[in-house]
Amino acid sequence: MQQPTQQKTEVKHSTDLSALRQASKVMAAAIGFGERESEEIVLAVSELASNLVRHAGGGTLTLTPLSNNGRCGIQIESVDKGPGIPDIEQAMTDGFSTVGSLGYGLGTVNRLMDEFDIQSPPGAGTYIVCQRWVRVNEPISKPCPLSFGAATRPHPQMGLNGDALVIKQWEESALVGVIDGLGHGQWAQRAAQTARRYVENHFERSLLEIFRDVERACRVTRGVVMTLARFDWAQERLTFASVGNIEVHVFNSPEPVKFVIRRGIIGLNAPKPAVTEHHWEPSNIMVIHSDGMRARWQWEDFPELANESATIIAQRLLHVLAKDEDDATVVVVRGKPK
């Protein structure tokens, strides 16, 4: 297939959108994106082009194939000379609209693309640039030495779980986390699942970027609290960030592991998390759990779990420590038995 070249399109009317969708689909496939990823790129292009027509009276949209250090991707640029966006964060909130549409444009683009930047000085138009990269599995020099386990259940009197969890492994890294939607039931579940979907679709981004964009995604929900831990075992490194009352314990460590946890609710103007890095020892055991489990417990309370798998540990802790009046979730990370 012939290598794609940059395409710049003037967008003035809704009739221009069909050709743009087709052009973006063809370019995405030529770059190497799969069918699902290509459709997501088409959706992002469609949302940006629609915004040019609805909000700015037209503008230009440019599709550019990217190549950087062996990576391939696509860049989408949207430029207009409209009135600008008074409140960018509000405009990126799902459900916000000024023209009676569903209001999912910029929020959708932010979720679908790997990188997103927007500039909109008052009265000077809007410039948006976003990028999506083809994910290629790199050769693995060191197999994963970790095992992961999780257990969760909803409030005993509710059918829907307001907690969520993340366990994502790729190449020589893994991302684990616990997310707790504010309250219980349907709306707590909606908040937690909104956050989970964003994290799982952007697991390779920095923790600071993930927290920032989960804040944007959760603005029309009740909000969540969240803890994320990234393991890079080739460097024996743990990267950690947390906002809210998620409990974290590290056991069997030669030195105490101290984390900085910010208080707040993500989606309700939470503070930025303090992202910290730590050395990860093969003997360490990490336990992350929501506040639906009792906080005052010690690893020594469960001597029978010393040599059990991460899954068995998670199930046992949930059974013993879960409260009767809340959702409860626990994630466990430990070294694989030799």
C-alpha positions as CSV (number, residue, x, y, z in Angstrom):
1,M,0.0,0.0,0.0
2,Q,1.3,3.5,-0.9
3,Q,2.5,5.5,2.0
4,P,0.0,8.2,3.0
5,T,0.8,11.9,2.8
6,Q,-0.5,14.9,4.7
7,Q,-4.1,15.9,3.8
8,K,-5.4,19.4,4.7
9,T,-9.2,20.0,4.2
10,E,-11.3,23.1,4.4
11,V,-14.4,22.3,6.4
12,K,-17.3,24.6,5.9
13,H,-20.5,22.5,5.8
14,S,-21.7,19.2,7.2
15,T,-21.5,17.8,3.7
16,D,-17.7,17.9,4.0
17,L,-17.7,15.3,6.8
18,S,-18.3,12.2,4.7
19,A,-15.2,12.7,2.6
20,L,-13.1,13.4,5.7
21,R,-14.3,10.3,7.4
22,Q,-13.3,8.2,4.4
23,A,-9.9,9.9,4.1
24,S,-9.1,9.3,7.8
25,K,-10.1,5.7,7.5
26,V,-7.9,5.0,4.5
27,M,-5.0,6.8,6.1
28,A,-5.3,5.0,9.4
29,A,-5.4,1.6,7.7
30,A,-2.3,2.5,5.5
31,I,-0.4,3.6,8.7
32,G,-1.1,0.2,10.3
33,F,-4.0,0.7,12.6
34,G,-6.4,-2.2,13.1
35,E,-10.1,-2.0,12.3
36,R,-11.2,-1.0,15.7
37,E,-8.4,1.7,16.1
38,S,-9.2,3.0,12.6
39,E,-12.9,3.4,13.5
40,E,-11.9,5.3,16.7
41,I,-9.7,7.7,14.6
42,V,-12.6,8.2,12.2
43,L,-14.9,9.1,15.2
44,A,-12.3,11.6,16.5
45,V,-12.0,13.2,13.1
46,S,-15.8,13.3,12.8
47,E,-16.2,15.0,16.2
48,L,-13.6,17.6,15.4
49,A,-14.9,18.4,12.0
50,S,-18.5,18.6,13.3
51,N,-17.3,21.1,15.9
52,L,-15.8,23.3,13.2
53,V,-19.1,23.5,11.5
54,R,-21.3,23.9,14.6
55,H,-19.2,26.2,16.7
56,A,-16.8,28.1,14.5
57,G,-18.4,28.6,11.1
58,G,-15.8,26.4,9.5
59,G,-12.0,25.9,9.7
60,T,-9.3,23.5,8.5
61,L,-8.6,19.9,9.5
62,T,-5.2,18.4,8.7
63,L,-4.3,14.7,8.9
64,T,-0.6,13.9,9.1
65,P,1.1,10.5,9.2
66,L,3.8,10.3,11.9
67,S,7.0,8.4,12.2
68,N,9.2,8.7,15.3
69,N,11.9,6.3,16.5
70,G,10.3,3.4,14.8
71,R,6.8,4.3,15.9
72,C,4.0,5.1,13.4
73,G,0.9,7.2,14.1
74,I,-1.5,9.8,12.9
75,Q,-1.8,13.5,13.9
76,I,-5.1,15.4,13.6
77,E,-5.0,19.2,13.7
78,S,-8.1,21.4,13.9
79,V,-7.8,25.1,13.4
80,D,-10.6,27.8,13.3
81,K,-11.1,31.5,13.7
82,G,-14.2,31.3,15.7
83,P,-15.0,32.9,19.1
84,G,-12.9,30.5,21.1
85,I,-13.8,28.4,24.1
86,P,-14.3,30.4,27.3
87,D,-13.9,27.3,29.6
88,I,-11.8,24.5,28.0
89,E,-12.2,22.1,30.9
90,Q,-16.0,22.5,30.8
91,A,-16.1,22.0,27.1
92,M,-14.2,18.7,27.5
93,T,-16.8,17.4,29.9
94,D,-19.1,14.7,28.5
95,G,-22.6,16.1,28.2
96,F,-21.6,19.8,27.9
97,S,-22.9,21.6,24.8
98,T,-23.7,25.2,23.8
99,V,-25.7,24.3,20.7
100,G,-28.1,21.7,21.8
101,S,-26.1,18.7,20.6
102,L,-25.3,15.7,22.9
103,G,-22.0,17.4,23.9
104,Y,-19.7,14.5,23.7
105,G,-17.2,15.9,21.1
106,L,-14.0,17.0,22.8
107,G,-14.4,14.5,25.7
108,T,-14.7,11.7,23.1
109,V,-11.6,12.9,21.2
110,N,-9.6,13.2,24.5
111,R,-10.5,9.6,25.3
112,L,-9.8,8.1,21.9
113,M,-6.4,9.8,21.2
114,D,-3.1,9.1,23.0
115,E,-2.1,12.8,23.2
116,F,-4.4,15.8,23.2
117,D,-3.7,19.5,23.4
118,I,-6.0,22.5,23.0
119,Q,-5.4,26.2,22.8
120,S,-8.2,28.7,22.6
121,P,-7.4,32.4,23.5
122,P,-10.5,34.5,23.9
123,G,-11.6,35.8,20.5
124,A,-8.7,34.2,18.7
125,G,-10.1,30.9,17.5
126,T,-9.3,27.4,18.6
127,Y,-6.3,25.2,17.8
128,I,-6.5,21.5,18.6
129,V,-3.8,18.9,18.0
130,C,-4.0,15.2,18.9
131,Q,-2.1,12.1,18.1
132,R,-2.7,8.4,18.1
133,W,0.1,5.8,17.9
134,V,0.2,2.2,16.6
135,R,0.9,-0.1,19.5
136,V,3.7,-2.5,18.7
137,N,4.7,-5.2,21.2
138,E,8.4,-4.8,21.9
139,P,10.7,-7.8,22.5
140,I,10.7,-8.8,26.2
141,S,14.1,-9.3,27.8
142,K,12.8,-10.2,31.3
143,P,9.6,-12.2,31.8
144,C,7.1,-10.8,34.3
145,P,8.2,-11.8,37.8
146,L,4.9,-10.7,39.4
147,S,1.6,-12.3,40.0
148,F,-1.7,-10.3,40.3
149,G,-4.8,-11.1,42.1
150,A,-8.1,-9.3,42.7
151,A,-11.5,-9.7,44.4
152,T,-14.5,-7.4,44.5
153,R,-18.1,-7.4,45.4
154,P,-20.9,-4.8,45.6
155,H,-22.7,-3.4,48.7
156,P,-24.6,-6.5,50.1
157,Q,-27.9,-4.7,49.6
158,M,-27.1,-3.4,46.1
159,G,-26.9,-5.2,42.8
160,L,-24.4,-2.9,41.2
161,N,-20.8,-2.4,42.2
162,G,-19.6,1.1,42.7
163,D,-15.9,0.0,42.8
164,A,-13.7,-0.9,39.8
165,L,-10.2,-2.3,39.3
166,V,-7.5,-2.3,36.7
167,I,-4.9,-4.9,36.0
168,K,-3.1,-4.2,32.7
169,Q,0.1,-6.0,31.7
170,W,2.2,-5.2,28.6
171,E,5.8,-5.8,27.5
172,E,7.9,-5.3,30.7
173,S,5.4,-3.2,32.6
174,A,2.1,-3.5,34.4
175,L,-0.5,-1.1,35.7
176,V,-2.8,-1.9,38.6
177,G,-5.3,0.2,40.4
178,V,-8.4,0.5,42.5
179,I,-11.2,3.0,41.8
180,D,-14.1,3.8,44.1
181,G,-17.1,5.7,42.8
182,L,-18.6,8.1,45.3
183,G,-21.5,6.5,47.1
184,H,-23.2,3.3,46.1
185,G,-25.4,1.8,43.3
186,Q,-26.0,3.0,39.8
187,W,-24.3,6.4,39.9
188,A,-21.3,5.2,41.8
189,Q,-20.9,2.4,39.2
190,R,-21.2,4.9,36.4
191,A,-18.4,7.0,37.9
192,A,-16.1,4.1,38.6
193,Q,-16.6,2.6,35.1
194,T,-16.0,5.9,33.4
195,A,-12.6,6.2,35.1
196,R,-11.8,2.5,34.5
197,R,-12.4,2.7,30.8
198,Y,-10.2,5.8,30.4
199,V,-7.3,4.2,32.4
200,E,-7.5,0.9,30.4
201,N,-7.5,2.8,27.1
202,H,-4.5,5.0,28.0
203,F,-2.5,2.7,30.3
204,E,0.8,3.6,28.6
205,R,0.5,7.3,29.4
206,S,2.2,8.9,32.5
207,L,0.2,8.6,35.7
208,L,0.0,12.4,35.9
209,E,-1.7,12.5,32.5
210,I,-4.0,9.7,33.3
211,F,-5.2,11.4,36.5
212,R,-5.6,14.7,34.7
213,D,-7.8,13.2,32.0
214,V,-9.8,11.0,34.4
215,E,-10.7,14.2,36.2
216,R,-12.0,15.5,32.9
217,A,-13.9,12.3,32.0
218,C,-15.6,12.1,35.5
219,R,-16.7,15.8,35.7
220,V,-20.4,14.8,34.9
221,T,-20.3,11.9,37.4
222,R,-20.3,11.8,41.1
223,G,-16.6,11.5,41.0
224,V,-14.1,8.8,42.1
225,V,-11.1,8.2,44.3
226,M,-8.3,6.2,42.7
227,T,-4.9,4.7,43.3
228,L,-2.7,3.5,40.4
229,A,0.7,1.7,40.7
230,R,2.9,1.0,37.7
231,F,5.5,-1.7,37.8
232,D,8.5,-1.7,35.5
233,W,10.3,-4.9,36.5
234,A,13.3,-4.6,34.2
235,Q,14.3,-1.6,36.3
236,E,12.7,-3.0,39.5
237,R,10.8,0.3,39.7
238,L,7.4,1.1,41.1
239,T,5.6,4.4,40.2
240,F,2.7,5.4,42.4
241,A,0.0,8.0,42.5
242,S,-3.2,8.3,44.5
243,V,-6.1,10.7,45.2
244,G,-8.6,9.9,47.9
245,N,-9.2,7.3,50.6
246,I,-7.9,4.1,48.9
247,E,-5.8,2.1,51.3
248,V,-2.3,0.9,50.3
249,H,0.0,-1.5,52.1
250,V,3.5,-2.9,51.1
251,F,4.6,-5.9,53.2
252,N,7.9,-7.8,53.4
253,S,9.9,-4.8,52.3
254,P,13.5,-4.4,53.7
255,E,12.8,-0.6,54.0
256,P,9.5,1.1,54.7
257,V,7.7,2.2,51.5
258,K,6.0,5.6,52.0
259,F,3.5,7.0,49.6
260,V,2.0,10.5,49.3
261,I,-1.8,10.4,49.0
262,R,-3.7,13.5,48.1
263,R,-7.2,14.0,49.5
264,G,-10.0,14.9,47.1
265,I,-12.5,13.5,44.6
266,I,-11.5,13.1,41.0
267,G,-14.1,14.8,38.8
268,L,-14.8,17.5,41.5
269,N,-11.6,19.6,41.0
270,A,-9.3,17.1,42.8
271,P,-5.7,18.2,43.4
272,K,-2.9,16.7,41.2
273,P,-1.5,13.5,42.6
274,A,2.0,13.3,43.9
275,V,3.7,10.8,41.6
276,T,6.5,9.1,43.4
277,E,9.0,6.4,42.3
278,H,10.2,3.5,44.5
279,H,12.5,0.5,44.3
280,W,10.5,-2.7,44.1
281,E,11.9,-5.7,45.9
282,P,11.1,-9.2,44.7
283,S,9.9,-10.1,48.2
284,N,7.4,-7.2,48.4
285,I,3.7,-7.8,48.6
286,M,1.4,-4.8,47.7
287,V,-2.2,-4.7,48.8
288,I,-4.5,-1.9,47.5
289,H,-8.1,-1.8,48.7
290,S,-11.1,0.5,48.8
291,D,-12.6,1.9,52.0
292,G,-15.2,-0.8,51.9
293,M,-12.7,-3.0,53.7
294,R,-11.4,-2.4,57.3
295,A,-8.2,-0.4,57.3
296,R,-6.8,-1.5,60.7
297,W,-5.2,-4.9,60.0
298,Q,-1.7,-6.3,59.8
299,W,-0.1,-8.8,57.5
300,E,0.8,-10.8,60.6
301,D,-2.9,-11.3,61.1
302,F,-2.9,-13.7,58.2
303,P,0.1,-16.0,58.6
304,E,-1.6,-18.7,56.5
305,L,-1.3,-16.5,53.4
306,A,2.5,-16.1,53.4
307,N,3.0,-18.6,50.6
308,E,-0.3,-18.3,48.8
309,S,-1.0,-16.8,45.4
310,A,-2.0,-13.2,44.9
311,T,-5.5,-14.4,43.9
312,I,-6.0,-16.5,47.1
313,I,-4.7,-13.6,49.2
314,A,-7.1,-11.1,47.6
315,Q,-10.1,-13.5,48.1
316,R,-9.2,-14.2,51.7
317,L,-8.7,-10.5,52.6
318,L,-12.0,-9.6,51.0
319,H,-13.9,-12.3,52.8
320,V,-12.5,-11.3,56.2
321,L,-12.2,-7.5,56.0
322,A,-15.1,-6.4,53.8
323,K,-17.6,-4.2,55.5
324,D,-21.4,-4.9,55.4
325,E,-22.3,-1.3,54.4
326,D,-20.1,-0.7,51.3
327,D,-18.7,-2.0,48.0
328,A,-15.4,-3.6,48.6
329,T,-12.4,-4.3,46.2
330,V,-8.8,-5.5,46.8
331,V,-5.9,-5.9,44.4
332,V,-2.8,-7.8,45.4
333,V,0.7,-7.9,43.7
334,R,3.5,-10.2,44.7
335,G,6.4,-12.0,43.3
336,K,5.8,-15.3,41.5
337,P,6.9,-18.4,43.4
338,K,10.2,-19.7,42.2
